[in-house]
Amino acid sequence: MVQAQVEIVVCRSRAKQPRLRPRLGISTRSSTSTTTMAGPNLEIFKFSIYLFVPIAALVHFGDPDWYRNTVIPVRASEFILLEQRSERF
């Protein structure tokens, strides 16, 4: 749970009334910390995944043998043929 502290900030343009601002431990000032991003290796990995996954899916699911062995039997068993459907009505 985040505990919020309230900091009283006096604004110079409105010196009559101080305003309250929640302070969540996040500095609004620009910091000069030494945090860096993950680096180019992560970007190269992500880019290769973004390219590899669609190409691998196209190669796998676009194979005519896979279509004949997987899709046609399921389609024949799951969907009623048009001739059989017209006979029922």
Distance bins in CASP14 RR format, pairs under 12 A and 6 or more apart:
PFRMAT RR
TARGET T0000
AUTHOR 0000-0000-0000
RMODE 2
METHOD distances of the structure
MODEL  1
1 24 0 0 0 0 0 1 0 0 0 0 0
2 22 0 0 0 0 1 0 0 0 0 0 0
2 23 0 0 0 0 0 1 0 0 0 0 0
2 24 1 0 0 1 0 0 0 0 0 0 0
2 25 0 0 0 0 1 0 0 0 0 0 0
2 26 0 0 0 0 0 1 0 0 0 0 0
3 22 0 0 0 0 0 1 0 0 0 0 0
3 23 0 0 0 0 0 1 0 0 0 0 0
3 24 0 0 0 0 1 0 0 0 0 0 0
3 25 0 0 0 0 1 0 0 0 0 0 0
4 20 0 0 0 0 0 1 0 0 0 0 0
4 21 0 0 0 0 0 1 0 0 0 0 0
4 22 1 0 1 0 0 0 0 0 0 0 0
4 23 1 0 0 1 0 0 0 0 0 0 0
4 24 1 0 1 0 0 0 0 0 0 0 0
4 25 0 0 0 0 1 0 0 0 0 0 0
4 26 0 0 0 0 0 1 0 0 0 0 0
5 20 0 0 0 0 0 1 0 0 0 0 0
5 21 0 0 0 0 1 0 0 0 0 0 0
5 22 1 0 0 1 0 0 0 0 0 0 0
5 23 1 0 1 0 0 0 0 0 0 0 0
5 24 0 0 0 0 1 0 0 0 0 0 0
5 25 1 0 0 1 0 0 0 0 0 0 0
5 26 0 0 0 0 0 1 0 0 0 0 0
6 18 0 0 0 0 0 1 0 0 0 0 0
6 19 0 0 0 0 0 1 0 0 0 0 0
6 20 1 0 1 0 0 0 0 0 0 0 0
6 21 1 0 0 1 0 0 0 0 0 0 0
6 22 1 0 0 1 0 0 0 0 0 0 0
6 23 1 0 0 1 0 0 0 0 0 0 0
6 24 0 0 0 0 0 1 0 0 0 0 0
7 18 0 0 0 0 1 0 0 0 0 0 0
7 19 0 0 0 0 1 0 0 0 0 0 0
7 20 1 0 0 1 0 0 0 0 0 0 0
7 21 1 0 1 0 0 0 0 0 0 0 0
7 22 1 0 0 1 0 0 0 0 0 0 0
7 23 1 0 1 0 0 0 0 0 0 0 0
7 24 0 0 0 0 0 1 0 0 0 0 0
7 25 0 0 0 0 0 1 0 0 0 0 0
7 26 0 0 0 0 0 1 0 0 0 0 0
7 27 0 0 0 0 0 1 0 0 0 0 0
7 28 0 0 0 0 0 1 0 0 0 0 0
8 17 0 0 0 0 0 1 0 0 0 0 0
8 18 1 0 1 0 0 0 0 0 0 0 0
8 19 1 0 0 1 0 0 0 0 0 0 0
8 20 1 0 0 1 0 0 0 0 0 0 0
8 21 0 0 0 0 1 0 0 0 0 0 0
8 22 0 0 0 0 0 1 0 0 0 0 0
8 23 0 0 0 0 0 1 0 0 0 0 0
9 15 0 0 0 0 0 1 0 0 0 0 0
9 17 0 0 0 0 0 1 0 0 0 0 0
9 18 1 0 0 1 0 0 0 0 0 0 0
9 19 1 0 1 0 0 0 0 0 0 0 0
9 20 1 0 0 1 0 0 0 0 0 0 0
9 21 1 0 1 0 0 0 0 0 0 0 0
9 22 0 0 0 0 0 1 0 0 0 0 0
9 23 0 0 0 0 1 0 0 0 0 0 0
9 28 0 0 0 0 0 1 0 0 0 0 0
10 16 0 0 0 0 1 0 0 0 0 0 0
10 17 0 0 0 0 1 0 0 0 0 0 0
10 18 1 0 1 0 0 0 0 0 0 0 0
10 19 0 0 0 0 1 0 0 0 0 0 0
10 20 0 0 0 0 0 1 0 0 0 0 0
10 21 0 0 0 0 0 1 0 0 0 0 0
11 17 0 0 0 0 1 0 0 0 0 0 0
11 18 1 0 0 1 0 0 0 0 0 0 0
11 19 1 0 0 1 0 0 0 0 0 0 0
11 20 0 0 0 0 0 1 0 0 0 0 0
11 21 0 0 0 0 0 1 0 0 0 0 0
12 18 0 0 0 0 0 1 0 0 0 0 0
12 19 0 0 0 0 0 1 0 0 0 0 0
13 19 0 0 0 0 0 1 0 0 0 0 0
21 28 0 0 0 0 1 0 0 0 0 0 0
22 28 0 0 0 0 0 1 0 0 0 0 0
25 31 0 0 0 0 0 1 0 0 0 0 0
27 33 0 0 0 0 1 0 0 0 0 0 0
36 42 0 0 0 0 0 1 0 0 0 0 0
37 43 0 0 0 0 1 0 0 0 0 0 0
38 44 0 0 0 0 0 1 0 0 0 0 0
38 45 0 0 0 0 1 0 0 0 0 0 0
38 46 0 0 0 0 1 0 0 0 0 0 0
39 45 0 0 0 0 0 1 0 0 0 0 0
39 46 0 0 0 0 0 1 0 0 0 0 0
40 46 0 0 0 0 0 1 0 0 0 0 0
40 47 0 0 0 0 0 1 0 0 0 0 0
41 47 0 0 0 0 0 1 0 0 0 0 0
41 48 0 0 0 0 0 1 0 0 0 0 0
42 48 0 0 0 0 0 1 0 0 0 0 0
42 49 0 0 0 0 0 1 0 0 0 0 0
43 49 0 0 0 0 0 1 0 0 0 0 0
43 50 0 0 0 0 0 1 0 0 0 0 0
44 50 0 0 0 0 0 1 0 0 0 0 0
44 51 0 0 0 0 0 1 0 0 0 0 0
45 51 0 0 0 0 0 1 0 0 0 0 0
45 52 0 0 0 0 0 1 0 0 0 0 0
46 52 0 0 0 0 0 1 0 0 0 0 0
46 53 0 0 0 0 0 1 0 0 0 0 0
47 53 0 0 0 0 0 1 0 0 0 0 0
48 54 0 0 0 0 0 1 0 0 0 0 0
48 55 0 0 0 0 0 1 0 0 0 0 0
48 56 0 0 0 0 0 1 0 0 0 0 0
49 55 0 0 0 0 0 1 0 0 0 0 0
49 56 0 0 0 0 0 1 0 0 0 0 0
50 56 0 0 0 0 0 1 0 0 0 0 0
51 57 0 0 0 0 0 1 0 0 0 0 0
51 58 0 0 0 0 0 1 0 0 0 0 0
52 58 0 0 0 0 0 1 0 0 0 0 0
52 59 0 0 0 0 0 1 0 0 0 0 0
52 60 0 0 0 0 0 1 0 0 0 0 0
53 59 0 0 0 0 0 1 0 0 0 0 0
53 60 0 0 0 0 0 1 0 0 0 0 0
54 60 0 0 0 0 0 1 0 0 0 0 0
54 61 0 0 0 0 0 1 0 0 0 0 0
55 61 0 0 0 0 0 1 0 0 0 0 0
55 62 0 0 0 0 0 1 0 0 0 0 0
56 62 0 0 0 0 0 1 0 0 0 0 0
56 63 0 0 0 0 0 1 0 0 0 0 0
57 63 0 0 0 0 0 1 0 0 0 0 0
57 66 0 0 0 0 0 1 0 0 0 0 0
58 66 0 0 0 0 0 1 0 0 0 0 0
59 66 0 0 0 0 1 0 0 0 0 0 0
60 66 1 0 0 1 0 0 0 0 0 0 0
60 67 0 0 0 0 0 1 0 0 0 0 0
60 70 0 0 0 0 0 1 0 0 0 0 0
61 67 1 0 0 1 0 0 0 0 0 0 0
61 70 0 0 0 0 1 0 0 0 0 0 0
61 71 0 0 0 0 1 0 0 0 0 0 0
62 68 0 0 0 0 0 1 0 0 0 0 0
62 70 0 0 0 0 0 1 0 0 0 0 0
62 71 0 0 0 0 0 1 0 0 0 0 0
63 69 0 0 0 0 1 0 0 0 0 0 0
63 70 0 0 0 0 1 0 0 0 0 0 0
63 71 0 0 0 0 0 1 0 0 0 0 0
64 70 0 0 0 0 0 1 0 0 0 0 0
64 71 0 0 0 0 0 1 0 0 0 0 0
64 72 0 0 0 0 0 1 0 0 0 0 0
65 71 0 0 0 0 0 1 0 0 0 0 0
65 72 0 0 0 0 0 1 0 0 0 0 0
66 72 0 0 0 0 0 1 0 0 0 0 0
66 73 0 0 0 0 0 1 0 0 0 0 0
67 73 0 0 0 0 0 1 0 0 0 0 0
67 74 0 0 0 0 0 1 0 0 0 0 0
67 75 0 0 0 0 1 0 0 0 0 0 0
68 74 0 0 0 0 0 1 0 0 0 0 0
68 75 0 0 0 0 0 1 0 0 0 0 0
68 76 0 0 0 0 0 1 0 0 0 0 0
70 76 0 0 0 0 0 1 0 0 0 0 0
70 77 0 0 0 0 0 1 0 0 0 0 0
71 77 0 0 0 0 0 1 0 0 0 0 0
71 78 0 0 0 0 0 1 0 0 0 0 0
71 79 0 0 0 0 0 1 0 0 0 0 0
72 78 0 0 0 0 0 1 0 0 0 0 0
72 79 0 0 0 0 0 1 0 0 0 0 0
73 79 0 0 0 0 0 1 0 0 0 0 0
75 81 0 0 0 0 0 1 0 0 0 0 0
76 84 0 0 0 0 0 1 0 0 0 0 0
79 85 0 0 0 0 1 0 0 0 0 0 0
80 86 0 0 0 0 1 0 0 0 0 0 0
80 87 0 0 0 0 1 0 0 0 0 0 0
80 88 0 0 0 0 1 0 0 0 0 0 0
80 89 0 0 0 0 0 1 0 0 0 0 0
81 87 0 0 0 0 1 0 0 0 0 0 0
81 88 0 0 0 0 0 1 0 0 0 0 0
82 88 0 0 0 0 0 1 0 0 0 0 0
82 89 0 0 0 0 0 1 0 0 0 0 0
83 89 0 0 0 0 0 1 0 0 0 0 0
END
